[in-house]
């Protein structure tokens, strides 16, 4: 059918198809043949209703996209498999039940066929004649008729019973002589009808299986939830509810894994957008009867075929972030390249989440003891397995979390005491100097080698410019311990590293607890590109970590609970976020990776800085045991040639409170003496003050000589 379009509806004339041919091919048209052809959409056309194309989709909602078809087919397969298992384990029960029903069916069949076998159809006539004979015993004719009727009934009963017995005997003999497989088939052919007869209408052979769905969803429930949240208008009183505004589901709701998936478009004319839906997550969850942590929503952007009113929603059957965390794949890896995305964790549906860190800076925040440091270490751990990564590490808490990095780190700053703060400032100055040196080198390279003015893997190896991984944990400890001038200097230097460093191969990896304006200034937080937050107390705190307004967009870490250890919200861009259960890498696994990373750097000739001169790390690498107290004291005195005993004890408690929490000066002296430490002086002078203390050189003298020489 050719559709004719009206070019000039104001004059009401249309051209015939011939008029659209080129002038040289136009056929002459006489006046009678030039009658205008009426368009379908013109008023008064009697064929308009019949020729109008229905404004409905050709395919049902579940079949309009490949993803929807696959989701439905997969859901059907899972449902069939579940029913197979459900009824399979009950097969013995069904077998016993079938035999019992067959016995009942045999009884019912016997009761039903007994009148025929006993020739009860002749009984009425015999009874009637017998009554007449009793009334007229002298009537010989009636007596003869009674005898004939009784004989007919007896003869009929005998041949019917005989035929039945013969049939049963023949069937039994046939079954006995048949093959076992045929016997089973015959038994089933007899048992099933008898069981069906015995079942009747009140008994069911199979148990009523209900799939274990803790959450149900339908299009009606979705519309009701959105309407209760104020995202859909309600019709006027008296209107048919079917005529009220409703969402248009482009997919689902369908089962998807351990939950329901649906993609829907908000109706036009309501003034609501996808962002409004995301902001009503808690209300929608309540209306669906689930916790908001079970509702995963996101906008469907134009690149994925979406629009400003299209929302993708997945509602989990239960909390998708609980359970045993997955071990990090880095634990089994021999090497890794930080130029590749780092394996980070899994989302609610079990999809692998990776994070590209080149040209990026990272910030981790959240409440204590929620897995923040463990998660931050995942990023640094990836750099351990790349020999061409140079680590700069500072831990404001100064505990045991980052101590294994002494085997690898070019610079390692532990604690937030005065000497550690000076070491941090020196480390930042070293980083800035190296950054400017690299930019000067990159500027001099031709465009054929450095087309974008940034570090590349080829430039990295040719000019010995390893990627620099800057890891600073517990930033707030440093900022709160500093004087105002030092604080401003450090903040400015960190901003320079985070802002300009990525192009020179610098990766910033910062972490803090609730980053308010005092602990971590906004001007540092706002230039960080990748952010991750574990549980926080409220939406304001969540926005402090993830960015202003993120909670309203759905990226809200305050919905996490105390049980969600190692779970956080990951923001990778202005409109990209996901809640992730991070991979698990405990302290022992991290320490093992540090030793592996040390050997990789030794083999590649990239072991530099503090790690190259760390006697404890060298002893561990050579399999030589250094007493723990000597190792820990050297760690506390890392930035100082001498230290007062009181400060040394405080540092030891910070490293391992369980071991050193009850130690005093006498016990420390005793343990060090047993470990081979010989003090040249029991007094040290620091800042013009003399007090009991230790010299670092005395502690190092207790380390085996072959390590110091090596």
VENFENVEN-V110195 format. One record per helix or strand of 2 or more residues. SS is the DSSP state (A for helix, B for strand). FROM is the first residue (numbers start at 1). TO is the last residue. If there is no record, write none. Layout:
# VENFENVEN-V110195
ss	from	to
SS	FROM	TO
SS	FROM	TO
This chain:
# VENFENVEN-V110195
ss	from	to
A	17	20
A	23	25
A	48	51
A	61	63
A	66	88
A	91	117
A	120	135
A	140	177
A	180	199
A	219	228
A	241	243
B	248	255
B	259	265
A	274	279
A	281	288
A	292	294
B	295	299
A	302	304
B	310	316
A	329	332
B	342	346
B	352	355
B	361	365
A	372	384
B	389	395
A	403	407
B	411	414
A	418	444
A	457	462
B	467	473
A	475	481
A	484	504
B	506	511
A	522	525
B	530	533
A	539	546
A	550	553
A	557	559
B	567	573
B	576	582
A	587	604
A	609	613
A	615	622
A	628	636
B	642	644
A	645	655
A	657	660
A	665	674
B	683	686
B	689	695
A	696	700
A	705	709
